[in-house]
Amino acid sequence: MTVGVQTVHPHTSLRDAHARMRFSGFRHLPVVDERQHLVGIVAASDIKAAWGRGFDGRCDEVMTSRTSAVHPDAPVREAIARMLADDVRSLPIVNADNRVVGIMTTTDLLQLAYRALIVQEYVSAGQ
């Protein structure tokens, strides 16, 4: 899980959201309301598709509003299952109040798998 994730509001312009993505390195930004509750997610691909149609609006006009999320204490396998079932590359992590506390990305999962393989090789070598 990556903490300190950038978020945007529904009324944030696509240009501002894209600038935040470039600055932060994230390709997906959770969209939160005025109480910081998760209301959706906007992806770089959503923005580029909108621009390709000549549309330059706001995040709430292109975001995915039915966004899956998991709690910070959820098992990793639950996050993976949700990501696979929903065919998404990122999954917001929310607390009990539905406030975003992080995001799980495919990169996070690959890093986790890589570390597990290193540990497995170390143990298998009898170290």
N, C-alpha and C positions, 0 to 999 in steps of 0.2 A: 504494500500500500504506500502511496505517496501522500504525504501530508503537506499542508501549506498550498493546496491547490487553488488556482485562480477561479473565481466565479464571476458570473455576469448576471444582470437583472433582465427580466423580460423586455424592458424598453431599451436596452443597450443596442446601439446600432451595430450592424454587421461589420462595419469598418472598425469600430472600437473593439469588438470581440476578436476579429482577425488580428488586430494589433496586439492584443493581450496574448493570443496564441503564439505569435511570433516572439514576443518578449519572454514568455514563460517556457516555451518549448512544448507546451501541451497542444494536442490536436483535438481535444474534447474539453469543453468547459461546462460544468454544471450551471444551470440557470436557477437562481434563487429569488424568492419574493422579498418584500421589505423586512420580513421577520427572519430572513436567512433560511427559510424552509425550501427544500428541493422542489422545483416545479417542472424540471425538464433538463435536457442536455442539448448542447449545440456542438456540432462537429465541423471541422474545417471543410469537410466534403459538402456539408449542408450549405455553407457560405459560398463555396466555389460554384455549386450547382445553381444557387440563387443568382449569383453574379452572371453566370453563363446565360441565364434567361433575361438578363437586363434588370434584375430586381436588386435593389439596395435598401432594404428595410431594416427591421428590428429582429432581435433574436426570437421573440415570441412568435414571429411569423414563419420561422423555418425550423425551430427546435422540435425535438422529439419530446412530447409531453408525457407519454406513458413510459417513464424511465424506471427500470429495475434498480434497486439499490440493496446493499447489505449493511448490517451493523458491524462495527469494528471487531467485535468478538466472534463473528461468524467464522466457521471453518473455511479454510482456503478452498476446499472442494466445493462448498456452496457457492462461492464467488465464481469459480470456474464453471459450475453447472449452469448458473444464471447467464453467464456470458455466452456459453455455447447455445443454450436454449433460445436466447434472444438475438444471437448472431451479432454481438457487439464487441468492440475492441476496448471498451472502458466501462467501468462500473463505479458509480459514486458510492462512497462509504458515508453513511449517515448515523447520527446518534439517535437516542430514543425520542428526541424532539424533532426528528426529520431534518436536522441541520447537517450540512456537509462538513465532514471532518477529514476527508481524504478522497482518493480515487485509486482504483485498482485498474491497471492497464495490462495489455498483453506483454509489454516490456517488463513490468513488475513480475509477471508470472514466469517469463523466460529467465529472468535473473534468479528467481527462487528455484526453478528447476535446475539451473546450472549449479547453484550452490549445493543443492541436494546431491547432484551427480558427483561433485567434488568430494563431498563427505562420504558418499558410498564407495568411491574409489579408494579413499584413504582407509576406510574400515576394511574393505576387501583386501587391501595390501597388507593387513595385519599391523598397521601402525598403531 
